[in-house]
């Protein structure tokens, strides 16, 4: 379809070239046959005028030219003139695309490539520290039981120090550390010597000591501080006392070793599988790094390890009991990790401390062990007795 069919001939409108004269001079004059089909003036005045592409060097009205260019930008159409930024005819070749990199900029196409997934921590330091802690635990566990009780007490005191220090720094909560440290050590020793009854008595006395010790300071925020102190006494030393209860059995070292192995294997399985295959977040508001795939890995690894430990380490143990034990350990270890993550999110910190390179602080290693200890102790009592 040619351009003349979209509008009136030059002689019938005001868009014609100058030689036709103004439109008012044509009123009442009949066009010639060569000018195109005959139109009545009233009909021609209502016909939409055809936009004309300005000739090079020509002088069109600025307003009409700008309106013509704007209309072609907003409504690209083959029927109108092409915008200045594109070719005027279909035979014209398009311009080369602009390069993706900007001169003088550090960004390049190679920088847009996905980066290799990082493990998120110093694995070499983490493995070295873990191996060192494992050697200390095994040596104290199988050589002389009271030495291992001392290891538990040291871990409890350091964990309490990290927790109370972060509470004071981030929330201005003043928890008395001295009665917590003394009472926590007493809980662990009483649990090993006197059993669960001794641990409960030591817990009650520790809570009472926190209330009395805090009375020596100003009464402002007294309730807040003693509540945090009782929570710290329960969270760290009281839960750790169940490890001492396991150790008190005749096959105590084997029970404690099973407890530690299952917790570490669960954590390792979750970390390895989640890092390699993790896509679906488990609890993004609490711990963005944990995935559902990692939880499946923790369950599988812990159940297999539990079956092996119950079969070969625990006297009178059965492999199916190990499957249940591993399932419980994976669940409790994950919940314990999430629980400490909630505390750290509330405090606005990443780690509880920096004592262990590659791991954080002592509390960052105890987060999975503490809530798992009473569950493992209880299942051992149900499956094979108190010993």
N, C-alpha and C positions, 0 to 999 in steps of 0.2 A: 504494500500500500504506500503510495507516494505522499509527500508532505502536503500537497495542495488539496487533497481530499479531506483534511482535518480542520479546515477553516474557510472563510470567504475569500474570494479573489482580492488582490490588492486594490482594485478599483472600488470595492464595496466597503472597505473599512479604513480605519485610521492607521493601520500598521504598514501600509504600502510605502514604497520608496518615494522620495521627494518629488519626482517628476509627475506623479499623479495629482499632486496638489492636496489641499486639505480636504477632509471628508465632507465639510459643509458645501463645497463647490460641486459635489456629485449628486446632491439631492435633486431628484427628479430626472436625472439623465439616465437613459437606458444604456446599459453596457453593450459592447459589441459582441459578436458571436465568438470571437477568438478569446474573450476574457473568461470563458467558462460558462456554466449554466446560469440562466437568468434567475435572479433572486429579487424579491421585493425588499425595499429599504428597511422596512420594519422587521422583516424576517432576518435580514442580514445583520441588523444591529444587535440581534439577540444571539447570533452565532459566536461561539467561543473563538477568540482570535488565536492564531497559530504562533507560538513562540518562535522567534528567529534567532539563530546563533549569530552573534555579531561578527562581522567581517574583520579581519586583521586590520588594525588602524582605523576602523570605523568609529563613529561617535553615536552611541545609543544613550538614551536617558539612564542615569545612574540607578535610579530607583527601580526601573524596569529590569535592568541587568542583574541587580542584586536579587530581586524577587525571582527572576528566572533561574538563577543559580541555586537559590534556596529551595525552590520547588523541585528541582531535579535531584537535590540531595535527599530531601525528605521522601520523595516518591520516585525512585529510579524506574524508568520506563523506556522502552525502545521507541515509543512514539515521540518523545521530546528530545531535545538536544542533550548530548552527553555532558556531564560535568567536566570542569577543566582538569580535574585530577586524573581522569581516565582517558582512554583513546576515543577519538571522535568517530572512528569507523571500526567495524568488526574485524577488518583485515589487519588493523594495527596490532602489533605484538605487545603483550603486557610487560610491564617493567619487572626487573629482577626483584625478588623479595628482599626485604631488609634483613641484615644479619641479626642473629639473636643476641650476640654480644655487643656491648656498647664500648667504643674506644675509651680507654682510660678507666674502665670499671674492672673490678676484680672478678665479677661474675662471668662465667663462660658456660657453654653447653655442657662441659664436663662437670661443672659444679652442680648441675641439676640432677645428676645421676644419684640414685639412692645410695646412702652410705651403708657400709657394712655394720651389722648389728654389734653393739658393744655389750660386754658382759656387765657393765655398770659398776664394777669395783675392781680393786687391785687383787687379781686372783693369786698372783705369786705370793704377796704378803699374807693373804687370807689362808692359803694352804700352809705356808710356813708356820704361822701362829697356831693354826688348828692342829698341826702335827706336834708342835711343842706342848700345847695343852693336853693333847691326848697322851703323850708320853708321861707327863706328870700325873695325870689321873690314873693311868694303868699301874704305874709304879706304886703309888700310894694305896691303890685299891687292893692289890693282891699281895703286897708285902706286909702291911700292918694296918688294920682297919681304923684305929684311932687317928692315924695320920690323914686318912681320907676325910674323917670328920673335921679335922683342922682345915683341909682344903675347902670343904663346904662352908665352914664358918667364915673363912677369909672372903670367899666369893659373896657371901651374904652381906658382910660389912661393906665391901666395896660397892656392891649394888645399891645398898641403902644410901651410901654417900653420894653416888651419882644421881639417884632419884631425888633426894632432898635438896641437892645443889641446884638441879634444874627447876624444881618447884620454887625455890627462893629467887632464882635469876629471872624466870619468866612470869611467875604469878605473884611474887612477893609473899609466898606462903612459908612461914617460919616453923619448920618441923624440928623438934629437938632430936639431934642425931645421937647423943650419948646414951639416953635410955633405950633407943632403938637398937643401937649396936650391941649393948650389953644384953638386952632382952633377946635379940635375935640369936646371939651366940648361945644363950641359955636354952632357947627353944631347940636348937639343933642337938645339943648335948643331951637334953632331957628326953628328946625323942629317941635317941639311940640307947640311952640307959633305961628309961622308964616306959618307953612305948608311947602310944597315942595319948594316954592319960597325962603323962608328964608333959607332952607338947602342948596340950590344951591349958594346963595350969600355967606354964611359962608364957603362953600367949596372953592370958588374962592379966598376969602380973605386969607384962610389958605394956599393955594398954593403960593400966592404972599408973604406971610410972610416967608415961607420956603426959597424962592429964596433970599429974602433980608437978612435973618438971616445968611445964608451960605456965604454971601459976606464978613463977618467979618473975615473969615479965608483965608488961602492960596488959590490961584486960581486953583491949581492942583486938578483934579478929581471933579471940581465944577459941571459939567454937570451930571456926574454919581450920585453924592450925591443928587442933587435937584430932579433928576428923581426918585430916590428911595423914596425921601420924599413925592413927589406928589402921587406916588403909595401907600405909607402907609396911606396918608390922605384919599384916595378914598377907600382903601380896608377895613380899620377898622372903622373910625368914620362916614364916609358918608353912608356906607351900614347899619350901626347900627341906623342911623337916621330914617330909615323906620319903626323901632319898635316904635319910638316916634310918628311917623305919625299915626300908628295904634292906639296908646293909646289916641290920641287926639279925637277920635270918641266918640259918646255918649256911645256906648257899647265897649269902648276901652279895658277895662280889659278882657272882654270875647274874643275879637279878639287876644289880645296878648297871652292869655292863650291857645287858639287854635293853634296859631303859635308855641308856645313852646312845647305843647303836641305832635303835629304832627311831629316836628323835632326830639324830644326825642324818640317817638315811632318808627319812621323810623330808627333811629340809633340803637335802641334796637333790632328791628326785623332783621336788617341786621347782627348784631353781633350774635344773638342767632341762627338764621338759618344757617349763614355761619360757625359758630363754630361747629354746629352739623352735617350739611349735605354738607358743602362746599368742592368741589373737583376741580372745574374749575376756574382758576384764571380770575379775571375781568380785571385787569391792572397790570400784574406782574412787569413791569418796573417802575411803579410809586408807587404802594402800594401792595406788595406781599400778604398781609393778606386778601385782599378783593376778594370775589368770586362772580360768577354769581348767585349761589344759594342764597347768602346773599342779592344781589340786588333784587331778586324775593321776599325774605322775607320782605325787606324794603317796597317794593311796596304794598304788601298785607296788612301788618300791618298798613301802613299809610293811605291806602284807607278806610279800615274799621274804623279806628279812625276818619278820616275826615268826613265820613258819619254820625257818631254818634255826633261829635262836631257841625256840621252844623245843625243837626236836633234839638239838645237840648241846645246848647249854643248861637248860633247866631240867632238874631231876623230876621225873614223872610228868613231864610236859608233853603235849600232843601238838602235832602240826596244825590241826584245825583251830586249836586255841591260839596259836601264833597268828593265824589269819585274822581272828577277831581282835587280838591284841594290836596288831599292826594297823587295822582299820581305826581303832580307838585312838591310837597314838597320832596318826595322821590328822584326824579330825581335831583333837585337842591341841596339837602343835600349831595347826593353822589358826585356830581361834585365839590361842595365846599370842601368836605373832600379830594378828589383827588387833587384839586388845592393847598391846603396847603401842601399835601404830596409832590407835585412837589417842592415847596419852600424848604421844609425840606431836600429833597434829594439833591437839589442844594447846600444847606448849609452844608450838611453832618451831620445832627443831627437827633435824634429820636423824641424829644419833644421840643416845643418852650420854656418850662420852667418847674419848679418843684413845683410851688406854690400849686397845688391841688393834694394831694396824690391819686394815682390810676387813675388819669386823665392826668397828665402832667401840662401844664400851662393854663392860661386863653385862649390863642389863640388856644389851642388844643380843647377847648370846643366851641369856637366861630366859628370854621372853617365851620361847617354845618349851623350855624344860620345866619351868615352874608350874604351869597348869597341867602338864602331862604327868608329873610325879604322883599326885594322889590317885589319878586314874589307873596308872600302871600298878601302883601298890595294891589297890583294891582288886584288880583283876588277878594279880598273883595270889592274893588271899583266896579268891573264889576258885581259881583253877587248881592250885597246888597247895594251898594252906599258908598259914603265917610263917611256917618254918621254924 
